[in-house]
Amino acid sequence: MKQRVKLAQAIFSDTELLFLDEPCTNLDQKGVEQYKQWIEDYGKNRLVIIASNDIREYYFCNHQIVIEDYK
Protein backbone atom coordinates (compact mmCIF):
# COMPACT_ATOMS: atom_id res chain seq x y z
CA MET A 1 0.00 0.00 0.00
CA LYS A 2 2.87 2.39 0.78
CA GLN A 3 4.31 1.84 -2.70
CA ARG A 4 0.97 2.75 -4.29
CA VAL A 5 0.74 5.94 -2.24
CA LYS A 6 4.28 6.97 -3.20
CA LEU A 7 3.57 6.21 -6.85
CA ALA A 8 0.33 8.20 -6.75
CA GLN A 9 2.12 11.17 -5.17
CA ALA A 10 4.65 11.17 -7.99
CA ILE A 11 2.23 10.62 -10.86
CA PHE A 12 -0.42 13.07 -9.63
CA SER A 13 2.08 15.84 -8.91
CA ASP A 14 1.83 18.88 -11.18
CA THR A 15 5.24 18.63 -12.85
CA GLU A 16 6.53 18.53 -16.40
CA LEU A 17 9.06 15.82 -15.50
CA LEU A 18 8.23 12.49 -13.90
CA PHE A 19 11.18 10.35 -12.84
CA LEU A 20 10.36 6.86 -11.56
CA ASP A 21 12.87 4.34 -10.23
CA GLU A 22 11.51 0.80 -10.52
CA PRO A 23 7.92 1.97 -9.96
CA CYS A 24 6.31 -1.49 -9.81
CA THR A 25 8.62 -2.93 -7.16
CA ASN A 26 6.53 -4.49 -4.37
CA LEU A 27 3.27 -4.08 -6.31
CA ASP A 28 0.92 -6.99 -6.90
CA GLN A 29 -0.68 -7.51 -10.31
CA LYS A 30 -3.57 -5.19 -9.46
CA GLY A 31 -1.07 -2.48 -8.50
CA VAL A 32 0.84 -2.95 -11.76
CA GLU A 33 -2.39 -2.59 -13.72
CA GLN A 34 -3.21 0.56 -11.77
CA TYR A 35 0.27 1.94 -12.57
CA LYS A 36 -0.27 1.28 -16.28
CA GLN A 37 -3.63 3.06 -16.21
CA TRP A 38 -2.24 6.05 -14.31
CA ILE A 39 0.66 6.38 -16.74
CA GLU A 40 -1.74 6.21 -19.68
CA ASP A 41 -4.07 8.79 -18.13
CA TYR A 42 -1.60 11.17 -16.47
CA GLY A 43 1.73 10.63 -18.25
CA LYS A 44 0.77 12.46 -21.41
CA ASN A 45 2.41 15.81 -22.17
CA ARG A 46 5.15 15.10 -19.64
CA LEU A 47 8.69 13.87 -19.86
CA VAL A 48 8.58 10.50 -18.13
CA ILE A 49 11.90 8.84 -17.26
CA ILE A 50 11.83 5.28 -15.95
CA ALA A 51 14.86 3.57 -14.41
CA SER A 52 14.12 -0.13 -14.61
CA ASN A 53 14.98 -3.50 -16.08
CA ASP A 54 11.34 -4.65 -16.07
CA ILE A 55 9.55 -4.14 -19.40
CA ARG A 56 6.19 -3.78 -17.58
CA GLU A 57 7.44 -0.50 -16.19
CA TYR A 58 8.64 1.16 -19.39
CA TYR A 59 6.76 -0.54 -22.25
CA PHE A 60 5.23 2.81 -23.26
CA CYS A 61 8.53 4.68 -23.61
CA ASN A 62 9.51 5.96 -27.05
CA HIS A 63 13.26 5.94 -26.36
CA GLN A 64 15.51 3.69 -24.33
CA ILE A 65 19.02 4.10 -23.01
CA VAL A 66 20.55 0.74 -22.15
CA ILE A 67 23.41 1.30 -19.72
CA GLU A 68 25.01 -2.00 -20.69
CA ASP A 69 25.52 -0.62 -24.21
CA TYR A 70 27.95 1.97 -22.82
CA LYS A 71 30.68 -0.15 -21.24
VENTA-V712939 format. One record per backbone hydrogen bond with DSSP energy under -1.0 kcal/mol. NH is the residue of the N-H (numbers start at 1). CO is the residue of the C=O. If there is no record, write none. Layout:
nh=[NH NH]
co=[CO CO]
//
This chain:
nh=[5 6 7 8 9 10 11 12 15 18 20 22 25 27 32 33 34 35 36 37 38 39 40 41 42 43 47 49 51 57 59 61 69 70]
co=[1 2 3 4 5 6 7 8 13 47 49 51 22 24 28 29 30 31 32 33 34 35 36 37 38 39 16 18 20 54 55 58 66 67]
//
